[in-house]
Amino acid sequence: TTGSPTRKIIAFAIPIFIGNLFQQIYSISDMFVVGRYLGKEALAAVGACSAVIIFLTSIIIGLCMGSGVLFSQLYGAKDYEKLSGAISTSFMFILAITLVTMVSTMVFINPLMRVFSIPLEVMGLAKTYLLITVSGLPFMLLYNMAAVVLRAFGDSKTPLIFLVTASTINIIFDFILVLVWPLGIKGPAISTLAAQLVSAIPLSIYAIKKMSFLKLRPNFDLALFNRVSQYSLLTSLQQSIMNFGILMVQALVNSFGVTIMAAFAIGVKIDTFAYMPAQDFGNAFSTYVAQNKGANKNIRIQKGFRSAIICSSVFSIVLSLLVIIFAPNLVA
């Protein structure tokens, strides 16, 4: 709420960008190890499942981000009593959706395989990978809820530290569980689950300690729930709608066979990197707007808007050019 808007937004956005970069390394390292050492059938299975996982996680991340905007607004207004209630209500609401999503995916996994036209030669591999990775959704929720709370307080660096540690563990376990202890496609799935656990639990403990000035208690506030759902559901829709489109395209791609599935999986991963700057500057700016709105600094919001547009555009153009120039290398 003070200082140069451009510097504040860049300083806040860069750790988010680096954090999302490392979050992508979870699935990139899975894909690298699978593609190099387990063959194109396993790569096709991971790619098909990744589209489902990314869609499901984008729903949950969107819910957390929307709640985070409300947290930032209440923090900026120094309304700590409502902030405490909003955090508790949001967590209960999003946890319920996460558990329903996880259980539904596990129960209806066979119809899901048919809906997305998974070829018979990779169906067993895809089911194994999806069942293990989807069981990590509650840990993913814990990490993202703790991260949005800390970001609402202006701290985007601490979630990054925990995420870098988890990503490193994920990469190491990918190689160990495929090459040293050959578990096949279960190896990358288990390493992703372990990394989520390592990032979620310590960060949640840290966030709870940082919230010691709040009177946190398990409380579902119906009055606050209307505001929580208003923010979180729309943000979730915004986050997930493009991934839903990719999921629909993935279903079509799957009907063309294993080789096309493997190629599409690689292309989607590279594309994910390309649109990250625009997404992350948008996320940083939403926190900036919320805190300043809570502090009634509307003129500062207008100044920040121009800064966010310029920064997002510059970063996006540079990264897009790099992807285009080095496309063959990235695919290889």
Secondary structure, 3 states (H helix, E strand, C coil): CCCCHHHHHHHHHHHHHHHHHHHHHHHHHHHHHHHHHCCHHHHHHHHHHHHHHHHHHHHHHHHHHHHHHHHHHHHHCCCHHHHHHHHHHHHHHHHHHHHHHHHHHHHCHHHHHHHCCCCHHHHHHHHHHHHHHHCCHHHHHHHHHHHHHHHHCCCCHHHHHHHHHHHHHHHHHHHHHHHHCCCCCHHHHHHHHHHHHHHHHHHHHHHHHHCCCCCCCCCCCHHHHHHHHHHHHHHHHHHHHHHHHHHHHHHHHHCCCHHHHHHHHHHHHHHHHHCHHHHHHHHHHHHHHHHHHHCCCHHHHHHHHHHHHHHHHHHHHHHHHHHHHCHHHHHC
